[in-house]
Structure formats: C-alpha cells, structure tokens
Amino acid sequence: MPSRLPIQDICAGLLTSVGTAIRYWFHYTLVAFAWLGVVPLTACRIYKCLFTGSVSSLLTLPLDMLSTENLLADCLQGCFVVTCTLCAFISLVWLREQIVHGGAPQWLEQHQPPPPNAAGQPNEAQAAGQGAADEPPAAQPAPADPPAQNEAEPEPPDVPPDQGDDAELEEEEGAAAEDADPNNGAQDDMNWNALEWDRAAEELTWERMLGLDGSLVFLEHVFWVVSLNTLFILVFAFCPYHIGHFSVVGLGFEEYVQASHFEGLITTIVGYILLAMTLILCHGLAALVRFQRSRRLLGVCYIVVKVSLLVVVEIGVFPLICGWWLDICSLEMFDASLKDRELSFKSAPGTTMFLHWLVGMVYVFYFASFILLLREVLRPGVLWFLRNLNDPDFNPVQEMIHLPIYRHLRRFILSVVVFGSIVLLMLWLPIRLIKLLLPTFLPYNVMLYSDAPVSELSLELLLLQVVLPALLEQGHTRQWLKGLVRAWTVSAGYLLDLHSYLLGEQEDNDANQPVNNNNNNNPPPGHHNNNNNPAPAVGEGLHAAHQAILQQGGPVGFQPYHRPLRFPFRIVLLIAFMCITLLVASLVCLTLPVFTGRWLMSFWTGSSKIHELYTAACGLYVCWLSIRGVTVLLAWMPQGRTVIMHKVQEWTLMILKTLVVALLVAGVIPLLLGLLFELVIVAPLRVPLDQTPLFYPWQDWALGVLHAKIIAAITLMGPQWWLKTVIEQVYANGIRNIDLQFIIRKLAAPVISVLLLSLCVPYVIAAGVVPAVGVTPEMEILMQRRIYPFLLMVVSLIGILSFQIRQFKRLYEHIKNDKYLVGQRLVNYERKAGRASSVPPSNPVAE
C-alpha cells in the first residue's frame, strides 16, 4: 500500500462520490417534488375545480394543474386536504375494525338467516363486544357476560326491533351466498395464497412506499394517492355539500347560513344529516322487500355517517357550546358585552370560534379529571350516573355504533345542562357576589399593552418559562386537592349521617355484612348490582381485575351501604352543601391569587396596571409556596424541636446554594445570552446605521431564558459531549443533593467565559483596534455594528471547513482501503522463545 495516493485515484474517488451524491440528490428531489408538490397541488386544484360550480372549470382542469399561480398557497391548502382525506381513510378502516370485532347493532342483523350448524348458539360477538342486551332472546340461552354499566339495549335508530338470530359479519357474508358453487369456492380457496399476501405486506415498508429506498416504485403509490384523494373529495365533501346546499336553498335558510360565516361547514353537516335520514329510510325499504345485501350495505353506510356526526357533536359542538357559555357568564369579569363579542366574531370568525372551542375543551378536560379524582375518594357506585373513563369496558365508539340517536341526544342535552349549571354556579354567581361585596375589585385588567417599563413580552416569557412550569410540574397539587376532597367528604358524611353512602364501610364489611345487605340501596334501573352479594357477578373477573389495577388495588364494582332515615332529604342537603362549597371555593380562587399578585406587583411596577394573567400567576405561585411551607412544617412538628432546627439549617443551606446557582445559571447566563443574541441578530436587522440601538437588560434576560431552554433541550437531544454530561449530572443530583462547587467549575464558569469572550473580543476589536488604524468615523460605526454578525459568519465558515476537512480525510482513507487493501488477517501473537517446546503455535484465523 503506498503512503500517498496518486492524484488520479483521488480524482476518480471524488468523481464517484460526487456522482453518487448527485444521483441521490435527484432521486430525493423527485420524491420531495412528488409528495410535497404534485400530491397536494393536485388535491387542491381538484378540490377548487369541484367546488367552483361551473362546467368550464372541469374543462380547464388540465390547464389549471399546470398553472404556476399561487403555488405555495395551493400546496399548503392541498396538504390540509390530503391530511383530511388520509384521516377519513384511517377512520373508515378503524371503524370497520370496530364493527367487525365489536359486533354490529341488532337492527342490522335482525333479518339475517342463521349460519349452518349455528342454531341455538349464543351470539358471542354481541355478548362479548357489546354486552348491551337487557334480556337475551327466548330461543337463546343466557350469555356468559352480564350487562355492563353505562351500556344500553341494541335498539334500532328508526325501526322497531324484531326478534331474530344474530350472526357475525363474516358468517353473514358466507351464508348470504346461497347460490354459489361449492366447487368454485374450493377452487378460489386453493388459488388464494395467504403467504403471498403476507410477503407483500411485509415488503411494503414506509421507505419503499415513500420512495426513500432509492427505487421508483413510489410513483405508482403517488398515482393511487391522487386517485384516492379525488375519490374521497368527491364522496365525502362534494356530494354531502351539494345535498345540503340544495336542501338549504329549497327550505329558504340560505341567508341564515351565510350570516354564520361558516357556510361550507354548516351546509356539509346538513347534507350529512339528510344523507343519514335517506340511508335509514332506504334501509327500511330494503328490509321490507328482503334485499339482504342492499339492506346491509345501507345499514353500514348509515353507521358510518352516524358515527361521523356524533364525533363532530362530541368533539366539536359540545366544547364550543361550553366555551361560549363560559365567555357569556364571565363578561362582567372583563367589563365586556355581547356587542363586543359580536364585533370580534365578525372581524375574525375563525379565530373566535377556535379560541372558544379551545377554552371549552380545557374546561371539559379538567372537569373529567376532577371526576376521576372523585372516583378515587368516593365509594364505588356513588357516581353511577357518570361514565367511568377508566373503565376498560368503556368504548365510546361502540356506544356510538350501537346506541340509537335519541339516546345520544338525551345524553347530549343532559351534559349541556350539567356543564352549564356548573358554570353558572362557579363563575356567574361568584362574579355577581364579588361585584356586590367588592365593587372596586372587578373588572380584571386584560389589556394587550402596558405603559409600565416592563414589556408584555418579557412578562409573558417569564410566565411561560418560569411560573407555569414550576406549578404544573409539582405533584403535590393533586394530592392536596384529593386530601381536601376527602376531608370535605368525611365532614359532610358525618354531619348528614351519609358516611356509609359516600365512603363505604370497608372496615366494618365483615362484621356488618347482614346489616349492610339488608339496608343497601340499589342503583337506578340499568345499573348492575347484586342485592345479596357485594362481590362482582360471574363474568366480571377480568373487568374487576382491570379496575383494581387502575385504582391501585382499590374497590371495584358497587359496594353496599347503610341507608339512614330520610335518605332523599339528606341527599338534597348534601347537594346544597356541595353547591355552597363550590361557590366559596370559586370566590376564593377568583379573588385571593389576584389580590396577592396585585399587592406584590405594586412594589415592582407602582401604580401601573398590568395584565391580570401575570398578577394571578404571581399570586398563585406565592400561595402555593406558602401552602407548601405550612405542610412541610406540619410534617416536621411531631419530630421535635431539635429535628426541626436541624431541618431548618439543612433547608437554609440548600436554599442559599440554590439562590447562588439560580443567580449564575438563571440570571447571568441568560442575560449574556440574550445580549449576545441582540447584538448578533436583532440590532443589525432592526436598527439602521444612522441610529443608535437601545438595549433593555430585562428584555434581553427574558429572551435569554427562552434561548437557554432551547439550547439545553437541543444539547440533551444531541450527541454526547462535556456540556451534555454536566447538564445530565446536575439534573440527576436535583435540588436536595445540589453540588455548588461542581456546578460552578463544570457548568457556570466555562459557559460564562465563552459568552464573555464572545461579547468582549469583538468589542475590543471594534472600539480599540479599528480606531488605532485610523479609519473614518463611518467605518468605525460600521465595524461596531457589523462585527458581531461578521465574526459569527467567520466562526461558522471555520466550522464548516473543519467539518469538510474531516470528511475529506475519511473519504481519502476509504478510497485507499478500497483500492489497495486486499484483506485483513487476525494472527494470535505468541512468543516462540521459551514456549515453542511446550505450546505449539496456533494457526492464524482468517477474518
């Protein structure tokens, strides 16, 4: 092997590498152009062509495909259209799996003949997947599983149920083909090879489908994706929209729909509703004339439309109603009116609706989280009227498939009433009381600007980066809330003699079993309970096991309780006591944090008003710290004065160390980083040369906090190097085991030194070296203002050059090894002297 490669070999290797890179570049460019250009652009242009409403647009569609106008906007809109069609396709496949594995509704199966050798057998798919029938048919034995909680009978949506044998989907399809030739079926079975299908499915990977494996097979996939996009747009958007449009125009509601600013969405939903009604009518007609295949196809299509509409109502309409109701009930808190909301809706309808939907979703989420917390405290069976989201048998999609429309409508109305009443109780009524008792406290200041020296951007970054993460990352808040709920429940139970009803009597379960069994209260009809035995019934073992795991070994099912005298009157008192407690808690939450935050902010900003979001966050943080300190002291008090003093010394030392670390890591480093970012990026872009830039340390520090968090996150996700090792070590130690010397030597000192050098060296060059050369004042100003980005560019070029040099060295070694390295041989090295007589040399092993 020569010590140096000839120039010809180096050039040949470079040309080969460049050719390979160009080939890959062309291929990946074609892939990106196909998936990010052709597919979305085609989807957008076809969508616009179909919804233009003119025949000329269909004739000019090929020319519109080649048009170069609004390419970026059409590509972005096409990506949204492709995403919607992809979600629709995945939803259809998933809904089919739900119907296959969970069983179809009884009204869809009522006219099907029983499959061969299946007469008298129970419907296992219906019993196991739905478990909804109150009573099995008379011709069938009782199912193994009892009816589950919160599930209803499989009633048809619009036609009365008929008794008939049920069958699974695959069995029905096989039984319906009565005239098929059995020999042809056997021949088809012989010709179909499952192994070939499995192999085809295994070969189709994401790389092969998208074209990232270097082949051109993805062009066929692009064609199929474009075709499916066109089909889905035509079936799921074009047809329902025009059905709804003709209906709205025919009924004379066009002006009202246009006034909503969401004409397309409302018209499409109306079209889907009319389509569902048409499908169920056609299903009934097909059932009368006994067209089994048509009846089944129409029923499945109705289920698809029904589930889609219910998903829109549950996820879209209900949170939107909650958000608007929250806004209406809180108008006086912000000194607003319905006229203001109407103006904001007319100016930006999409943004307004999205914000209200988001607020409603947050409200629904926290309400559901609170219900889950209540289930951990209360006796199982108290909240029988609310669905248990932790129940393994709870499947909302199966309920959408099986329950009739009027059941969903009744549940929707009840949910709106309950959620709306809670908003009235915890928002509107407290606001009225606050205005009555504290007239000067409201309204909250929610202005979008501030006359204070502290800018809104800085306070917003401080809130998002410091205050809220410190509150949300603490696990004590949930435990405190759970403790408060338990204390309130115990107090209310003993005051109203409802302790057994609210919390149960597990400790006296063995001793008072006969009493409890005689005095327990059955839940309402439809709620599963065993009067004589509190244990779960047969078939609930798996459900009970799952529930025990979710509740960490807690009780499952319904537990009996002691029913005192005047039980309904005591329940009414309990509800009244609960409403008063919620009202007082809402009053405290609306006043105490804001009042504390205003009082603390007044020492900082004076009489200037700032956004109440910041005062509420500051007051909430101070209240949390106070409660945390009180709980810690209460936990230390039983240990004695000596232990308390020792703990106070430890915590004082830890707090001092933490303050020093916070001053360096959260104070100095973000300030230097924000100032460097201001000099390198912001000032050269925003301030002309004939003006003097002004620097605000507070804003630079706030921006530096954001940049420091981003850099730390990127460092932790990147490769292993000294900064990542130090950050991981500091994070592993935590606050209790904080090592001040290690943090200063390994983290603070190196980072601060680099940042100071980055700030000082360019300034010394621009303010010290350049004037000594004797340049003009204009050149001095130019050097002072542009030296920071210039040095950043120089450092970046040096880094790129060093990277390319390392890559060239690797390429050089690769070329040399490929051309001159024939093979490698691993030889066991042994000294022959002194060992040749005793141990013979081993044979070399080729590698």
Disulfide bonds with the S-S distance in Angstrom:
none
